């Protein structure tokens, strides 16, 4: 007797996946930046740290993944508790 997961659980899993992908893209952008990659040459005076889009993707992706994971855990635990009654 298997039940399909509720749609909210699918949405939470999608949020986790989307957040993880955004995090990976942000890390790749940061690592390919010439100001961070030491193989790209000497760091110039125009380098101001981590690029803004990379920082936004990594922080935003982490936040979305954590919120999605918490939501997925809450929905899964609530559904398990409802099935035990």
C-alpha positions in Angstrom: 0.0 0.0 0.0 2.1 3.0 -1.2 0.8 6.5 -1.3 2.1 9.2 -3.7 3.9 12.0 -1.9 1.8 15.2 -1.5 2.4 17.9 -4.1 3.9 20.1 -1.4 6.6 17.6 -0.9 7.4 17.6 -4.6 7.6 21.4 -4.5 10.0 21.2 -1.5 12.2 18.8 -3.3 12.2 21.0 -6.3 13.3 24.0 -4.1 16.1 21.9 -2.8 17.2 20.9 -6.3 17.0 24.5 -7.5 18.9 25.9 -4.6 21.6 23.2 -5.0 22.0 24.0 -8.7 22.2 27.8 -8.0 24.8 27.1 -5.3 26.9 25.0 -7.8 26.6 27.7 -10.5 27.7 30.3 -8.0 30.7 28.3 -6.9 31.8 27.7 -10.5 31.4 31.4 -11.4 33.5 32.3 -8.4 36.2 29.8 -9.2 36.4 30.8 -12.8 36.8 34.5 -11.9 40.2 35.8 -12.9 40.5 37.6 -9.5 40.2 34.3 -7.6 41.8 31.8 -10.0 45.6 32.1 -9.4 46.3 30.4 -12.8 44.7 33.3 -14.6 47.5 35.6 -13.9 48.4 38.2 -11.3 45.6 39.8 -9.4 45.1 43.4 -10.5 44.0 46.5 -8.7 40.5 46.2 -10.2 39.7 43.0 -8.2 37.4 43.7 -5.3 36.8 40.2 -3.9 34.2 37.7 -4.9 32.0 38.8 -7.8 28.5 39.9 -6.8 26.6 37.5 -9.0 28.6 34.5 -7.6 28.0 35.6 -4.0 24.3 36.1 -4.7 23.9 32.7 -6.3 25.8 30.9 -3.5 24.0 32.7 -0.6 20.6 32.6 -2.4 21.1 29.0 -3.5 22.0 27.9 0.0 19.0 29.7 1.5 16.6 28.2 -1.0 18.1 24.7 -0.5 17.8 25.0 3.3 14.3 26.3 3.2 13.3 23.5 0.8 14.9 20.9 2.9 13.2 22.1 6.1 9.9 22.2 4.3 10.4 18.7 2.8 11.3 17.3 6.3 8.3 18.9 7.9 5.9 17.7 5.2 7.4 14.2 5.3 7.2 14.0 9.1 3.7 15.3 9.2 2.6 12.8 6.6 4.3 10.0 8.5 2.6 11.1 11.7 -0.8 11.2 9.9 -0.3 7.7 8.6 0.4 6.3 12.0 -3.0 7.4 13.4 
